[in-house]
Amino acid sequence: MKHIAKILLLSLLLIPSAKAADLTPLDKADALTVQGNQQLDQGNPSGAFTSFEKAQSFYQEINNEEGIRGSRINKALAHQQLGQYLNACREVSLALAIERYCQSDAPTTPLVDRTFDTTDLIALQNLGKIFQELGYLERSETVLTLAIANAKQQGNQAQQLASQQTLANTRTIQVRSAIQKFQISGEALVQATQVKAAEKTAKQAFADYEALDISQARLGWLSLYDDLDQWIASDGPGIFEMVELRDSLQSKRGQILQTLLQSDLNALSPISRVYAHLKISKIVAKQSGKLSGKHPLVLAFEQAQTAQNLANELDNYRALSFVYGQLGRLYQQSGQSDLSMRSYELAAQFAQSIQAWDGLYQWRSALAQQYEDQGQTQQAITSYTSAISALEHVRWNLLPVTSDLQFSFKEQVEPVYQQYMGLLLETDNPDLTQVSQVNQSLRLAELENYLKCGETNLVPLAQAQDSQQVVVQILDLGDQTTVIVGDTHYTVDPNQLKTTIDELTVALQGDNFYDMRQSQYLPLLQSLYQQILEPAVAKNLILEETPIKFHLSGPLQNIPMALLHDGKRYLIERNPVALSNGYVRESIPPSRQPGAVVGGVSTNSPSLQKTALAPLPEVAEEVGVIQATFPDAKLILNKDFTYQNILKNVEKPTSKILHLSTHGQFSSDPTQTFLLAWDRPLNVKDISGVLEAGSGGGLDLLFLSACHSAQGDPRSLLGLAGLSAQSGANNTVASLWSADAAASVLVSQEFYAAVKNQKPMNEALRQAQLKLLKSEYAHPYYWANYVLVQL
């Protein structure tokens, strides 16, 4: 804004109200805009938003279009600092005069073939940053590339540099995303793809940062280098390309760090300087040699103390929380545990006072670990309880922009739950109900993180369990595995369990499993039974014919529990079996009238041609089987099996069963979870839209035929859990590996016959599997792949 606006701001604050009232609406709007920007610089986004909103009303009073657009962009900046990214996106979209642009799948055409003025360029840069924060990384890259091209064309160097900085940050997050996908997946092809993507994008990001030659870019460069260094430390042998890239940049890293330490950060806003000094402190603390003649920890403390002084001047509690959190880390690193714990406690108090949950979880979990190390179990439990409570408040797509909580769920959230459960189990007479509730909360948080949807309408299971079934919870606690059955628990050797699971997974997912002899896989199935079930069976905790509901975690989810063998028979011959995600819907919708919708693709289609998958001629036979059982079933086949047609038919409240027979895959990567419609693959968002449309009256059953889990992905059932949760189906049946065509038809025939005869879903699937077990399809390849997931 103009320089005169700053003078007007002082006038508004100092002139008596009678004279202030004589100011024009434009004077007032300009002054409020300056005030709002000062509030943003000082880390007061709530106050800034109020100022910008008032300014906009004055601009509207005089029909000042440029002022209105600028106010919308400023309000978006305030929303961003508050972590309200969708609200920020809507404001910027209005400033750009585009609609429906804040969804990941919205068309980019509104921004094509149009000219942009300076205000538009600022809006584009902010929109790219918002998409970055929402996780829409490809859209962020597209928008920022457009902003850079237009700024360059107009000779607007300031906006060009701002958009280039944001684009470099987007690429850094793309690298982190590739690292997370690599670490979650066990599939060689997926991992190789992610390494290639990470290498290419990291090179682009490093080049972008180097071209900018500003302190914020140097910080970004060093942070990305540290991300690669940490990845190599954990997965080095499998990512030699990244080792070569890191080594080629090693000497440059020292130069950039020295330049950064000598940089003047005064050009940054006060609040940005606080977080810049904290980032420098973290980077410096990881160094092994002296810098500028000083020990790295000495320099790290100096940077943190500078940040502390600035935060004190601003009286910004959020900034102070992260300052004391960093001091806690530094004191801990230097072996000063008392000062470390005192700093963490102060950090937690500041975070608690302003409900900064993303910081509170970190400081309380750090305190819990130190209490645990000192043998103060009760204090550790109290701190873990507080950390978990803070995590429950966090919604993964609504995080403050300055937060360090743009994290990998697997590495930074899951361990807090695991350590807490482990500590609870170490106490005398542990409260297993409490442990179970923490585990269920973890599973729900994992699902919400996977879906990137914030809060769902799901809640952890109630304490009371159905007396007609046995719940078996297998808890992966990182360094140990615990099995809970009723009021009994026992530990399993995690190394032995991992070895068994790894060998069994290779066998089950192998291309020739159907031809494998019983002597090759049966010992593994018996070993797994002995480890996780035999202690409970020996104590008569699991009686014959009693339904078992398993709560599984980690790679064990890719092993069908029905296949476990006690030395005489498979578990499915002894008990009905189902899986549970550990949560239920918050409210149960009313039941629909009986009926079924059946959809699928049996002939060559455009979507099959794009994916090089083979047609599924057995679909027609499957459909005939279901029609014989449910003559009034609604059919949506082949050319009719499109997204819009599925949506139109499913949302009609006529069915309790939705049977989809088409190629599909479940994966820990949402982009690799899909179903093939006639014309195109349906992604998680598409599928969720269909399933949510059909869940108003509650599906009794979602049957996903010809779908399977991603090979080698130890968390692939997250995809199935996501679809199950989004559908609201009480029961979901799917396959862990590609099913045999003829066997699939027989399973459908037996299963639906039992369903029509009012058999429970777990018993209906059991009868279908036993039918195959006693036929020419006795090999588990044909029947053990089917699993039932129940809410």
SULRA-V959736 format. One record per residue. N is the residue number from 1. RES is the residue in one small letter. PHI is phi as a letter, one per 40 degrees, with the letter a starting at -180 (999 if undefined). PSI is psi as a letter, one per 40 degrees, with the letter a starting at -180 (NA if undefined). Layout:
[[N | RES | PHI | PSI] [N | RES | PHI | PSI]]
//
This chain:
[[1 | m | 999 | i] [2 | k | c | i] [3 | h | c | d] [4 | i | d | d] [5 | a | c | d] [6 | k | c | d] [7 | i | c | d] [8 | l | c | d] [9 | l | d | d] [10 | l | c | d] [11 | s | c | d] [12 | l | c | d] [13 | l | c | d] [14 | l | b | d] [15 | i | c | i] [16 | p | d | i] [17 | s | d | d] [18 | a | c | d] [19 | k | c | d] [20 | a | c | d] [21 | a | c | d] [22 | d | c | e] [23 | l | c | i] [24 | t | c | i] [25 | p | d | d] [26 | l | c | d] [27 | d | d | d] [28 | k | c | d] [29 | a | c | d] [30 | d | c | d] [31 | a | c | d] [32 | l | c | d] [33 | t | c | d] [34 | v | c | d] [35 | q | d | d] [36 | g | c | d] [37 | n | c | d] [38 | q | c | d] [39 | q | c | d] [40 | l | c | d] [41 | d | d | d] [42 | q | c | e] [43 | g | g | f] [44 | n | b | g] [45 | p | c | d] [46 | s | c | d] [47 | g | c | d] [48 | a | c | d] [49 | f | c | d] [50 | t | c | d] [51 | s | c | d] [52 | f | c | d] [53 | e | c | d] [54 | k | c | d] [55 | a | c | d] [56 | q | c | d] [57 | s | c | d] [58 | f | c | d] [59 | y | c | d] [60 | q | c | d] [61 | e | c | d] [62 | i | b | e] [63 | n | f | f] [64 | n | c | g] [65 | e | c | d] [66 | e | c | d] [67 | g | c | d] [68 | i | c | d] [69 | r | c | d] [70 | g | c | d] [71 | s | c | d] [72 | r | c | d] [73 | i | c | d] [74 | n | c | d] [75 | k | c | d] [76 | a | c | d] [77 | l | c | d] [78 | a | c | d] [79 | h | d | d] [80 | q | c | d] [81 | q | c | d] [82 | l | c | e] [83 | g | g | e] [84 | q | c | g] [85 | y | c | d] [86 | l | c | d] [87 | n | c | d] [88 | a | c | d] [89 | c | c | d] [90 | r | c | d] [91 | e | c | d] [92 | v | c | d] [93 | s | c | d] [94 | l | c | d] [95 | a | c | d] [96 | l | c | e] [97 | a | f | f] [98 | i | b | i] [99 | e | b | i] [100 | r | f | f] [101 | y | b | e] [102 | c | b | e] [103 | q | b | i] [104 | s | c | d] [105 | d | b | e] [106 | a | c | i] [107 | p | c | i] [108 | t | c | e] [109 | t | d | d] [110 | p | d | d] [111 | l | b | e] [112 | v | c | i] [113 | d | f | f] [114 | r | a | i] [115 | t | c | i] [116 | f | b | h] [117 | d | c | a] [118 | t | c | d] [119 | t | c | d] [120 | d | c | d] [121 | l | c | d] [122 | i | c | d] [123 | a | c | d] [124 | l | c | d] [125 | q | c | d] [126 | n | c | d] [127 | l | c | d] [128 | g | c | d] [129 | k | c | d] [130 | i | c | d] [131 | f | c | d] [132 | q | d | d] [133 | e | c | d] [134 | l | c | e] [135 | g | g | e] [136 | y | c | g] [137 | l | c | d] [138 | e | c | d] [139 | r | c | d] [140 | s | d | d] [141 | e | c | d] [142 | t | c | d] [143 | v | c | d] [144 | l | c | d] [145 | t | c | d] [146 | l | c | d] [147 | a | c | d] [148 | i | c | d] [149 | a | c | d] [150 | n | c | d] [151 | a | c | d] [152 | k | c | d] [153 | q | c | d] [154 | q | c | e] [155 | g | g | f] [156 | n | c | g] [157 | q | c | d] [158 | a | c | d] [159 | q | c | d] [160 | q | c | d] [161 | l | c | d] [162 | a | c | d] [163 | s | c | d] [164 | q | c | d] [165 | q | c | d] [166 | t | c | d] [167 | l | c | d] [168 | a | c | d] [169 | n | c | d] [170 | t | c | d] [171 | r | c | d] [172 | t | c | d] [173 | i | c | d] [174 | q | c | d] [175 | v | c | d] [176 | r | c | d] [177 | s | c | d] [178 | a | c | d] [179 | i | c | d] [180 | q | c | d] [181 | k | c | d] [182 | f | c | d] [183 | q | c | d] [184 | i | c | d] [185 | s | c | i] [186 | g | b | e] [187 | e | c | h] [188 | a | d | d] [189 | l | c | d] [190 | v | c | d] [191 | q | c | d] [192 | a | c | d] [193 | t | c | d] [194 | q | c | d] [195 | v | c | d] [196 | k | c | d] [197 | a | c | d] [198 | a | c | d] [199 | e | c | d] [200 | k | c | d] [201 | t | c | d] [202 | a | c | d] [203 | k | c | d] [204 | q | c | d] [205 | a | c | d] [206 | f | d | d] [207 | a | c | d] [208 | d | c | d] [209 | y | c | d] [210 | e | c | d] [211 | a | c | d] [212 | l | c | d] [213 | d | f | f] [214 | i | b | i] [215 | s | d | d] [216 | q | c | d] [217 | a | c | d] [218 | r | c | d] [219 | l | c | d] [220 | g | c | d] [221 | w | d | d] [222 | l | c | d] [223 | s | c | d] [224 | l | c | d] [225 | y | d | d] [226 | d | c | d] [227 | d | c | d] [228 | l | c | d] [229 | d | c | d] [230 | q | c | d] [231 | w | c | d] [232 | i | c | d] [233 | a | c | d] [234 | s | c | d] [235 | d | b | f] [236 | g | d | d] [237 | p | d | d] [238 | g | c | e] [239 | i | b | f] [240 | f | c | d] [241 | e | c | d] [242 | m | c | d] [243 | v | c | d] [244 | e | c | d] [245 | l | c | d] [246 | r | c | d] [247 | d | c | d] [248 | s | c | e] [249 | l | b | e] [250 | q | c | d] [251 | s | c | d] [252 | k | c | d] [253 | r | d | d] [254 | g | c | d] [255 | q | c | d] [256 | i | c | d] [257 | l | c | d] [258 | q | c | d] [259 | t | c | d] [260 | l | c | d] [261 | l | c | d] [262 | q | c | e] [263 | s | c | i] [264 | d | c | h] [265 | l | c | e] [266 | n | c | e] [267 | a | c | e] [268 | l | c | i] [269 | s | c | i] [270 | p | d | d] [271 | i | c | d] [272 | s | c | d] [273 | r | c | d] [274 | v | d | d] [275 | y | c | d] [276 | a | c | d] [277 | h | c | d] [278 | l | c | d] [279 | k | c | d] [280 | i | c | d] [281 | s | d | d] [282 | k | c | d] [283 | i | c | d] [284 | v | c | d] [285 | a | c | e] [286 | k | c | e] [287 | q | c | i] [288 | s | b | d] [289 | g | b | i] [290 | k | c | i] [291 | l | b | h] [292 | s | f | f] [293 | g | g | e] [294 | k | b | i] [295 | h | c | i] [296 | p | d | d] [297 | l | c | d] [298 | v | c | d] [299 | l | c | d] [300 | a | c | d] [301 | f | c | d] [302 | e | c | d] [303 | q | c | d] [304 | a | c | d] [305 | q | c | d] [306 | t | c | d] [307 | a | c | d] [308 | q | c | d] [309 | n | c | d] [310 | l | c | d] [311 | a | c | d] [312 | n | c | d] [313 | e | c | d] [314 | l | c | e] [315 | d | f | f] [316 | n | b | h] [317 | y | c | d] [318 | r | c | d] [319 | a | c | d] [320 | l | c | d] [321 | s | c | d] [322 | f | c | d] [323 | v | c | d] [324 | y | c | d] [325 | g | c | d] [326 | q | c | d] [327 | l | c | d] [328 | g | d | d] [329 | r | c | d] [330 | l | c | d] [331 | y | c | d] [332 | q | c | d] [333 | q | c | d] [334 | s | c | e] [335 | g | g | e] [336 | q | b | g] [337 | s | c | d] [338 | d | c | d] [339 | l | c | d] [340 | s | c | d] [341 | m | c | d] [342 | r | c | d] [343 | s | c | d] [344 | y | c | d] [345 | e | c | d] [346 | l | c | d] [347 | a | d | d] [348 | a | c | d] [349 | q | c | d] [350 | f | c | d] [351 | a | c | d] [352 | q | c | d] [353 | s | c | d] [354 | i | b | e] [355 | q | f | f] [356 | a | c | g] [357 | w | c | d] [358 | d | c | d] [359 | g | c | d] [360 | l | d | d] [361 | y | c | d] [362 | q | c | d] [363 | w | c | d] [364 | r | c | d] [365 | s | c | d] [366 | a | c | d] [367 | l | c | d] [368 | a | d | d] [369 | q | c | d] [370 | q | c | d] [371 | y | c | d] [372 | e | c | d] [373 | d | c | d] [374 | q | c | e] [375 | g | g | e] [376 | q | c | g] [377 | t | c | d] [378 | q | c | d] [379 | q | c | d] [380 | a | c | d] [381 | i | c | d] [382 | t | c | d] [383 | s | c | d] [384 | y | c | d] [385 | t | d | d] [386 | s | c | d] [387 | a | c | d] [388 | i | c | d] [389 | s | c | d] [390 | a | c | d] [391 | l | c | d] [392 | e | c | d] [393 | h | c | e] [394 | v | c | h] [395 | r | b | h] [396 | w | c | e] [397 | n | b | e] [398 | l | b | g] [399 | l | b | i] [400 | p | c | i] [401 | v | c | d] [402 | t | c | e] [403 | s | c | i] [404 | d | c | e] [405 | l | c | f] [406 | q | c | g] [407 | f | b | i] [408 | s | c | h] [409 | f | d | d] [410 | k | c | d] [411 | e | c | d] [412 | q | b | e] [413 | v | b | d] [414 | e | d | d] [415 | p | d | d] [416 | v | c | d] [417 | y | c | d] [418 | q | c | d] [419 | q | c | d] [420 | y | c | d] [421 | m | c | d] [422 | g | c | d] [423 | l | c | d] [424 | l | c | d] [425 | l | c | e] [426 | e | c | e] [427 | t | c | i] [428 | d | c | h] [429 | n | f | g] [430 | p | c | i] [431 | d | c | g] [432 | l | c | d] [433 | t | c | d] [434 | q | c | d] [435 | v | c | d] [436 | s | c | d] [437 | q | c | d] [438 | v | c | d] [439 | n | c | d] [440 | q | c | d] [441 | s | c | d] [442 | l | c | d] [443 | r | c | d] [444 | l | c | d] [445 | a | c | d] [446 | e | c | d] [447 | l | c | d] [448 | e | c | d] [449 | n | c | d] [450 | y | c | d] [451 | l | c | e] [452 | k | f | f] [453 | c | b | e] [454 | g | g | a] [455 | e | c | h] [456 | t | c | i] [457 | n | c | f] [458 | l | b | i] [459 | v | b | i] [460 | p | d | i] [461 | l | d | i] [462 | a | c | i] [463 | q | c | d] [464 | a | c | h] [465 | q | b | i] [466 | d | c | h] [467 | s | c | e] [468 | q | c | e] [469 | q | a | i] [470 | v | b | h] [471 | v | c | h] [472 | v | b | h] [473 | q | b | h] [474 | i | b | h] [475 | l | b | h] [476 | d | c | h] [477 | l | b | f] [478 | g | g | c] [479 | d | c | e] [480 | q | a | i] [481 | t | b | h] [482 | t | b | h] [483 | v | b | h] [484 | i | b | h] [485 | v | b | h] [486 | g | g | b] [487 | d | b | f] [488 | t | b | i] [489 | h | a | i] [490 | y | a | i] [491 | t | c | i] [492 | v | b | i] [493 | d | c | h] [494 | p | c | d] [495 | n | c | d] [496 | q | c | d] [497 | l | c | d] [498 | k | c | d] [499 | t | c | d] [500 | t | c | d] [501 | i | c | d] [502 | d | c | d] [503 | e | c | d] [504 | l | c | d] [505 | t | c | d] [506 | v | d | d] [507 | a | c | d] [508 | l | c | d] [509 | q | c | e] [510 | g | c | i] [511 | d | c | d] [512 | n | b | f] [513 | f | d | d] [514 | y | d | d] [515 | d | b | e] [516 | m | c | h] [517 | r | c | i] [518 | q | d | d] [519 | s | c | e] [520 | q | c | d] [521 | y | b | d] [522 | l | c | d] [523 | p | d | d] [524 | l | c | d] [525 | l | c | d] [526 | q | c | d] [527 | s | c | d] [528 | l | c | d] [529 | y | c | d] [530 | q | c | d] [531 | q | c | d] [532 | i | b | d] [533 | l | b | d] [534 | e | d | d] [535 | p | d | d] [536 | a | c | d] [537 | v | c | d] [538 | a | c | d] [539 | k | c | e] [540 | n | f | f] [541 | l | c | e] [542 | i | b | g] [543 | l | c | i] [544 | e | c | i] [545 | e | g | e] [546 | t | c | h] [547 | p | c | h] [548 | i | b | h] [549 | k | b | h] [550 | f | c | h] [551 | h | b | h] [552 | l | b | i] [553 | s | a | i] [554 | g | g | a] [555 | p | d | d] [556 | l | c | d] [557 | q | c | d] [558 | n | c | e] [559 | i | b | h] [560 | p | c | h] [561 | m | c | d] [562 | a | c | e] [563 | l | c | e] [564 | l | d | i] [565 | h | b | h] [566 | d | c | e] [567 | g | h | e] [568 | k | b | d] [569 | r | a | i] [570 | y | c | i] [571 | l | c | d] [572 | i | c | d] [573 | e | c | e] [574 | r | b | d] [575 | n | a | i] [576 | p | c | i] [577 | v | b | h] [578 | a | a | i] [579 | l | b | i] [580 | s | b | i] [581 | n | c | e] [582 | g | g | e] [583 | y | a | i] [584 | v | b | i] [585 | r | c | i] [586 | e | c | d] [587 | s | b | i] [588 | i | c | h] [589 | p | c | i] [590 | p | c | i] [591 | s | c | i] [592 | r | c | i] [593 | q | c | i] [594 | p | d | i] [595 | g | i | i] [596 | a | a | i] [597 | v | b | h] [598 | v | b | h] [599 | g | b | i] [600 | g | i | i] [601 | v | b | h] [602 | s | b | e] [603 | t | b | i] [604 | n | c | h] [605 | s | b | i] [606 | p | d | d] [607 | s | c | d] [608 | l | c | d] [609 | q | c | d] [610 | k | c | d] [611 | t | b | e] [612 | a | g | f] [613 | l | c | i] [614 | a | c | i] [615 | p | c | i] [616 | l | b | g] [617 | p | c | d] [618 | e | c | e] [619 | v | d | d] [620 | a | c | d] [621 | e | c | d] [622 | e | d | d] [623 | v | c | d] [624 | g | c | d] [625 | v | c | d] [626 | i | c | d] [627 | q | c | d] [628 | a | c | d] [629 | t | c | d] [630 | f | b | g] [631 | p | d | d] [632 | d | c | e] [633 | a | d | h] [634 | k | c | h] [635 | l | b | h] [636 | i | b | g] [637 | l | b | i] [638 | n | f | b] [639 | k | c | d] [640 | d | c | e] [641 | f | c | g] [642 | t | b | i] [643 | y | d | d] [644 | q | c | d] [645 | n | c | d] [646 | i | c | d] [647 | l | d | d] [648 | k | c | d] [649 | n | c | d] [650 | v | c | d] [651 | e | c | e] [652 | k | c | h] [653 | p | c | g] [654 | t | b | e] [655 | s | b | i] [656 | k | b | e] [657 | i | b | h] [658 | l | b | h] [659 | h | b | h] [660 | l | b | h] [661 | s | b | g] [662 | t | a | i] [663 | h | c | i] [664 | g | a | i] [665 | q | a | i] [666 | f | b | h] [667 | s | a | i] [668 | s | c | e] [669 | d | b | h] [670 | p | d | d] [671 | t | c | e] [672 | q | b | e] [673 | t | b | h] [674 | f | a | i] [675 | l | b | i] [676 | l | c | h] [677 | a | c | a] [678 | w | c | d] [679 | d | c | d] [680 | r | a | i] [681 | p | c | i] [682 | l | b | h] [683 | n | c | a] [684 | v | d | d] [685 | k | c | d] [686 | d | c | d] [687 | i | c | d] [688 | s | c | d] [689 | g | c | d] [690 | v | c | d] [691 | l | c | d] [692 | e | c | d] [693 | a | c | d] [694 | g | c | e] [695 | s | c | e] [696 | g | d | d] [697 | g | b | e] [698 | g | g | h] [699 | l | c | h] [700 | d | c | d] [701 | l | a | h] [702 | l | b | h] [703 | f | b | h] [704 | l | b | g] [705 | s | c | i] [706 | a | g | e] [707 | c | c | i] [708 | h | a | i] [709 | s | c | i] [710 | a | c | h] [711 | q | c | h] [712 | g | g | e] [713 | d | c | h] [714 | p | c | e] [715 | r | b | f] [716 | s | c | d] [717 | l | c | e] [718 | l | d | d] [719 | g | c | d] [720 | l | c | d] [721 | a | c | d] [722 | g | c | d] [723 | l | c | d] [724 | s | c | d] [725 | a | c | d] [726 | q | c | d] [727 | s | c | d] [728 | g | g | e] [729 | a | c | h] [730 | n | c | d] [731 | n | b | h] [732 | t | b | h] [733 | v | b | h] [734 | a | a | i] [735 | s | b | i] [736 | l | c | d] [737 | w | a | i] [738 | s | d | h] [739 | a | c | i] [740 | d | c | h] [741 | a | c | d] [742 | a | c | d] [743 | a | c | d] [744 | s | c | d] [745 | v | c | d] [746 | l | c | d] [747 | v | c | d] [748 | s | c | d] [749 | q | c | d] [750 | e | c | d] [751 | f | c | d] [752 | y | c | d] [753 | a | c | d] [754 | a | c | d] [755 | v | c | d] [756 | k | c | d] [757 | n | c | e] [758 | q | g | f] [759 | k | c | i] [760 | p | d | i] [761 | m | d | d] [762 | n | c | d] [763 | e | c | d] [764 | a | c | d] [765 | l | c | d] [766 | r | c | d] [767 | q | c | d] [768 | a | c | d] [769 | q | c | d] [770 | l | c | d] [771 | k | c | d] [772 | l | c | d] [773 | l | d | d] [774 | k | b | e] [775 | s | b | a] [776 | e | c | e] [777 | y | b | f] [778 | a | c | d] [779 | h | c | h] [780 | p | c | e] [781 | y | d | d] [782 | y | c | d] [783 | w | b | d] [784 | a | c | e] [785 | n | c | d] [786 | y | c | h] [787 | v | b | i] [788 | l | b | h] [789 | v | b | h] [790 | q | b | h] [791 | l | c | NA]]
//
